[in-house]
């Protein structure tokens, strides 16, 4: 890969020039622009002490304790949630198959009841379709 020499052409030239005698009169020009010194130092203004400035450390401390409390609360909640998940996993592994089947049957009957309510179908209509008799 070819590299470019950026200094080529500027090696002999100075890109920035200062006018002749500029630094000779610089001090006098700067001193002329400064205000006159009467020997008195102006009194510095006292900073305003506002209520917020007085309460700022206490607000920061309260925010720190609130964050600490929230962190401990989240830690305890996560630990409690993990214990509950482990308990559920243990009970699911130890549950008998018959109990699981009865739970599945109950869930299916609840689903069918909800679907019938949604479609506005009564048990009378279902029996009429099944038996091919009119009631």
VENWO-V52335 format. One record per helix or strand of 2 or more residues. SS is the DSSP state (@ for helix, = for strand). FROM is the first residue (numbers start at 1). TO is the last residue. If there is no record, write none. Layout:
# VENWO-V52335
SS;FROM;TO  SS;FROM;TO
This chain:
# VENWO-V52335
@;26;33  @;51;94  @;97;119  @;123;131
